Amino acid sequence: SSGINAEWPLRPGILGHAFLWHQIRNMVSLLFRIGLQLESPKVISSMLETGVKYNYGMASQIPLVLFDCEFENIDWNEGKIDLSQTWFESVVKTTLIKQLMSRELLFV
């Protein structure tokens, strides 16, 4: 058993100056491989020292969220977003999918 609970996804926080979407997905993919003990943590220092890049594939973009972004000398006009309806729909869909996967449907 890998010890990873799929019910509680990992949340890596990344702070940088110029990251690209695919770069983050590649970094997360490597971190997951290390966490699953499919790679040694030493691979990171090896990559940084030699400049050799390995292609492990990219982590899924679905849970990847750009939470915050800051720029110097720019004032943002931030609007408020109500996510309650989106959250409710996601909960309903998740519940239905879990029931379908376990074949324990509540409604026939």
Backbone as JSON, one array per atom type, in Angstrom:
{
  "sequence": "SSGINAEWPLRPGILGHAFLWHQIRNMVSLLFRIGLQLESPKVISSMLETGVKYNYGMASQIPLVLFDCEFENIDWNEGKIDLSQTWFESVVKTTLIKQLMSRELLFV",
  "N": [[0.84, -1.19, 0.0], [0.51, 2.22, -0.79], [0.0, 4.19, 1.01], [-1.28, 6.52, 0.43], [-4.14, 8.45, 0.6], [-6.85, 8.66, -1.38], [-9.06, 10.18, -0.91], [-8.22, 12.51, 0.28], [-6.67, 14.79, -1.23], [-3.33, 15.89, -2.01], [-1.9, 19.12, -1.34], [0.17, 20.98, -2.77], [2.0, 23.95, -2.21], [3.15, 26.54, -4.19], [5.45, 29.02, -4.72], [6.63, 31.51, -6.74], [8.41, 33.36, -9.31], [8.01, 33.29, -12.07], [6.37, 31.08, -13.16], [5.19, 28.55, -15.34], [2.17, 27.05, -16.53], [2.39, 24.3, -17.46], [4.9, 23.71, -16.48], [4.51, 23.66, -13.7], [2.75, 21.48, -13.57], [4.48, 19.44, -14.42], [6.36, 19.51, -12.33], [4.76, 18.78, -10.12], [4.02, 16.22, -10.89], [6.51, 14.87, -10.75], [6.99, 15.17, -7.99], [4.88, 13.62, -6.95], [5.66, 11.1, -7.89], [7.99, 10.75, -6.42], [6.87, 10.75, -3.86], [5.41, 8.37, -4.01], [7.44, 6.64, -3.97], [8.6, 5.89, -6.35], [10.6, 7.21, -7.49], [13.76, 8.51, -6.44], [14.32, 11.07, -3.99], [16.68, 12.32, -4.59], [16.79, 12.73, -7.28], [15.91, 15.26, -7.87], [17.98, 17.07, -7.04], [19.91, 16.11, -8.77], [18.84, 16.77, -11.27], [18.86, 19.56, -11.06], [21.6, 20.07, -10.82], [22.78, 18.98, -13.15], [21.2, 19.81, -15.25], [19.79, 18.12, -16.81], [16.73, 17.03, -18.06], [13.95, 15.11, -17.26], [11.25, 13.26, -18.67], [8.4, 12.76, -17.2], [5.78, 12.83, -17.7], [2.81, 14.79, -17.3], [1.15, 16.01, -14.36], [-2.35, 15.83, -13.63], [-4.42, 18.44, -14.91], [-6.81, 19.08, -13.83], [-7.22, 19.41, -10.93], [-5.6, 21.6, -10.57], [-5.14, 24.83, -9.52], [-4.86, 28.24, -9.98], [-4.27, 30.24, -7.49], [-3.49, 32.77, -6.57], [-2.02, 35.74, -7.82], [0.49, 38.07, -8.26], [1.44, 41.33, -9.34], [3.77, 43.91, -9.9], [3.03, 47.37, -9.49], [0.4, 47.3, -10.52], [-3.01, 47.72, -10.26], [-5.66, 45.75, -9.35], [-9.02, 45.24, -10.28], [-10.95, 43.66, -8.4], [-13.6, 41.44, -8.49], [-16.29, 39.99, -6.58], [-16.95, 36.55, -6.28], [-19.55, 34.23, -6.21], [-19.41, 31.09, -5.14], [-21.11, 29.18, -4.24], [-23.24, 27.85, -5.62], [-21.85, 26.45, -7.59], [-20.31, 24.82, -5.92], [-22.36, 23.3, -4.68], [-23.44, 21.9, -6.91], [-21.18, 20.41, -7.6], [-20.89, 18.78, -5.33], [-23.24, 17.25, -5.49], [-22.81, 15.92, -7.96], [-20.46, 14.51, -7.33], [-21.36, 12.82, -5.28], [-23.2, 11.25, -6.72], [-21.5, 10.0, -8.57], [-19.8, 8.54, -6.86], [-21.68, 6.76, -5.82], [-22.44, 5.41, -8.14], [-20.04, 4.23, -8.8], [-19.69, 2.45, -6.69], [-21.84, 0.93, -7.03], [-24.05, 1.13, -5.42], [-26.68, 2.36, -5.64], [-28.94, 4.86, -4.64], [-31.35, 5.51, -5.71], [-33.63, 4.09, -7.99]],
  "CA": [[0.0, 0.0, 0.0], [1.32, 3.43, -0.89], [-0.31, 5.07, 2.13], [-1.93, 7.75, -0.04], [-5.59, 8.4, 0.68], [-7.38, 9.41, -2.52], [-10.09, 11.09, -0.43], [-7.57, 13.73, 0.76], [-5.59, 15.12, -2.17], [-2.24, 16.72, -1.53], [-1.98, 20.51, -1.78], [1.47, 21.66, -2.75], [1.97, 25.4, -2.42], [4.32, 26.92, -4.98], [5.62, 30.45, -4.82], [7.72, 31.78, -7.67], [8.35, 34.62, -10.04], [7.62, 33.14, -13.47], [6.06, 29.69, -13.45], [4.25, 28.26, -16.41], [1.18, 26.01, -16.21], [2.94, 22.95, -17.68], [6.05, 23.53, -15.58], [3.94, 23.26, -12.41], [2.24, 20.11, -13.72], [5.63, 18.54, -14.45], [6.94, 19.47, -10.98], [3.87, 18.01, -9.27], [4.14, 14.83, -11.32], [7.74, 14.34, -10.17], [6.8, 15.07, -6.54], [4.04, 12.45, -6.68], [6.49, 9.91, -8.12], [8.87, 10.63, -5.25], [6.01, 10.35, -2.75], [5.05, 6.96, -4.2], [8.73, 5.93, -3.94], [8.97, 5.43, -7.7], [11.83, 7.95, -7.76], [14.48, 8.98, -5.26], [14.35, 12.53, -3.88], [17.95, 12.79, -5.14], [16.63, 13.07, -8.7], [15.73, 16.72, -7.98], [19.3, 17.71, -7.06], [20.59, 15.69, -10.0], [18.31, 17.57, -12.38], [19.32, 20.94, -10.89], [23.05, 20.13, -11.02], [23.18, 18.61, -14.51], [20.35, 20.43, -16.25], [19.09, 17.07, -17.55], [15.31, 17.01, -17.75], [13.29, 13.83, -17.52], [9.85, 13.41, -19.02], [7.56, 11.85, -16.42], [4.39, 13.13, -17.98], [2.32, 15.89, -16.47], [0.04, 15.76, -13.44], [-3.64, 16.29, -14.16], [-4.71, 19.86, -14.79], [-8.14, 19.27, -13.24], [-7.23, 20.05, -9.61], [-4.63, 22.69, -10.52], [-5.82, 26.11, -9.39], [-4.04, 29.42, -9.75], [-4.96, 30.87, -6.38], [-3.15, 34.17, -6.41], [-0.99, 36.21, -8.72], [0.79, 39.47, -7.94], [2.28, 42.06, -10.27], [4.13, 45.23, -9.38], [2.45, 48.57, -10.09], [-0.88, 47.04, -11.19], [-4.15, 47.64, -9.35], [-6.68, 44.87, -9.89], [-10.41, 45.47, -9.91], [-11.4, 42.31, -8.07], [-15.01, 41.25, -8.21], [-16.56, 38.85, -5.72], [-17.58, 35.43, -6.99], [-20.28, 33.34, -5.33], [-19.15, 29.73, -5.59], [-21.98, 28.23, -3.54], [-23.98, 27.02, -6.58], [-20.87, 25.54, -8.18], [-19.98, 23.85, -4.88], [-23.5, 22.41, -4.52], [-23.48, 21.02, -8.08], [-20.05, 19.49, -7.51], [-21.2, 17.81, -4.28], [-24.24, 16.33, -6.03], [-22.16, 15.07, -8.97], [-19.52, 13.62, -6.64], [-22.15, 11.8, -4.59], [-23.73, 10.33, -7.73], [-20.39, 9.22, -9.13], [-19.4, 7.57, -5.83], [-22.7, 5.72, -5.75], [-22.34, 4.6, -9.36], [-18.8, 3.43, -8.72], [-19.86, 1.37, -5.71], [-23.06, 0.24, -7.43], [-25.01, 1.22, -4.34], [-27.55, 3.46, -6.01], [-30.03, 5.12, -3.72], [-32.59, 5.64, -6.47], [-33.67, 3.19, -9.16]],
  "C": [[0.88, 1.25, 0.0], [1.08, 4.39, 0.27], [-0.97, 6.37, 1.71], [-3.43, 7.54, -0.03], [-6.17, 9.27, -0.42], [-8.48, 10.38, -2.1], [-9.51, 12.43, -0.01], [-6.42, 14.07, -0.14], [-4.53, 16.0, -1.52], [-2.37, 18.13, -2.1], [-0.6, 21.14, -1.72], [1.29, 23.15, -2.99], [3.26, 25.8, -3.12], [4.34, 28.43, -5.12], [6.82, 30.71, -5.73], [7.51, 33.08, -8.4], [7.86, 34.46, -11.48], [7.36, 31.68, -13.8], [5.05, 29.58, -14.58], [3.37, 27.09, -15.99], [1.77, 24.61, -16.35], [4.15, 22.68, -16.79], [5.56, 23.07, -14.2], [3.44, 21.83, -12.49], [3.38, 19.09, -13.77], [6.26, 18.4, -13.06], [6.07, 18.61, -10.06], [3.93, 16.53, -9.62], [5.38, 14.18, -10.71], [7.59, 14.18, -8.65], [5.92, 13.88, -6.17], [4.84, 11.17, -6.86], [7.44, 9.69, -6.95], [8.07, 10.17, -4.05], [5.58, 8.9, -2.81], [6.28, 6.05, -4.19], [9.06, 5.27, -5.28], [10.25, 6.12, -8.16], [12.46, 8.33, -6.42], [14.4, 10.5, -5.19], [15.64, 13.13, -4.47], [17.84, 13.19, -6.61], [16.48, 14.58, -8.88], [17.08, 17.41, -8.0], [20.08, 17.34, -8.31], [20.14, 16.53, -11.18], [18.81, 19.01, -12.28], [20.81, 21.08, -11.19], [23.44, 19.91, -12.48], [22.38, 19.31, -15.6], [19.59, 19.42, -17.1], [17.63, 17.05, -17.1], [14.73, 15.66, -18.14], [11.83, 14.09, -17.84], [9.04, 12.35, -18.28], [6.1, 11.98, -16.79], [3.93, 14.2, -17.01], [1.21, 15.41, -15.54], [-1.23, 16.33, -14.06], [-3.84, 17.78, -13.94], [-6.01, 20.11, -14.04], [-8.07, 19.92, -11.85], [-6.29, 21.25, -9.5], [-5.36, 24.03, -10.55], [-4.79, 27.2, -9.17], [-4.78, 30.25, -8.72], [-4.7, 32.36, -6.29], [-2.02, 34.52, -7.37], [-0.77, 37.69, -8.43], [1.71, 40.06, -9.0], [2.58, 43.42, -9.66], [3.44, 46.33, -10.19], [1.17, 48.33, -10.89], [-1.95, 46.93, -10.12], [-5.24, 46.81, -10.02], [-8.05, 45.3, -9.4], [-11.02, 44.11, -9.66], [-12.88, 42.28, -7.77], [-15.19, 40.03, -7.32], [-17.31, 37.8, -6.51], [-18.28, 34.56, -5.96], [-20.13, 31.92, -5.87], [-20.1, 28.72, -4.98], [-22.75, 27.33, -4.5], [-23.04, 26.0, -7.23], [-20.5, 24.44, -7.18], [-21.1, 22.83, -4.74], [-23.58, 21.41, -5.69], [-22.35, 20.0, -8.04], [-20.3, 18.41, -6.46], [-22.2, 16.78, -4.8], [-23.61, 15.38, -7.03], [-21.22, 14.07, -8.32], [-20.26, 12.49, -5.95], [-22.69, 10.78, -5.58], [-22.64, 9.44, -8.3], [-19.93, 8.17, -8.13], [-20.39, 6.42, -5.75], [-22.65, 4.82, -6.98], [-21.13, 3.7, -9.32], [-18.95, 2.27, -7.76], [-21.1, 0.54, -6.0], [-24.1, 0.16, -6.31], [-25.91, 2.42, -4.6], [-28.68, 3.62, -5.0], [-31.37, 5.14, -4.43], [-32.52, 4.71, -7.69], [-34.66, 3.72, -10.16]]
}
